[in-house]
Amino acid sequence: MAEPLSYAQSLRVVGQDLDALGVDSFELAKWGEDYIVWPKRTEFTRKRSTDKGFLSKITQKILGRDDSDKEIPNRLYFTPSEIAWTDIQRRLERKIDSPSDRRDLSFVLRVLGDYLDRKSAGQFTISWSQNSIVISYDQKQESFTSENLYDLGIRMYVRRSIRGRPI
């Protein structure tokens, strides 16, 4: 049996799915082995989707779809096996030399997951809105700013680069 994914790996996959839905506010809970997300789409996201550019409107017309007006489910469940399968599929689709240094929702959730991995957190929740990020774990609660997250992301990459060096 394969080794379970870390919080960083799991939350990256969850973030990719939330990003694709256009979610910018949510509650996420680690419940047993599963992750449950209660997403929201705020007025800012709705407004941004109606202010589409000319190219987006043409693409929508040609392809016949408008991803920005997708219905967002009330609740999303992510099981370990679904996350592992999705992670493998996305790794296979990634180009070897593609830039992986994007600052999107999946990156930030990966950074928070790395933080929770290092804290050896058990169950946890992440409350995410445009103005704040709060995580609760092991009877603790912490708020994060963009500066905190940037610093944590840099440390995560530094640890990865050191880990990859030959001794």
Secondary structure, DSSP 8 states (H G I E B T S, - for coil): ------HHHHHHHHHHHHHHHT--EEEEEEETTEEEEEEE--HHHHHHHHS--HHHHHHHHHHT--GGG----S-EEE-HHHHHHHHHHHHHHS-TTS-----SHHHHHHHHHHHHHHTT--SEEEEE-SS-EEEEETTEEEEE-HHHHHHHHHHHHHHHHHHHS--
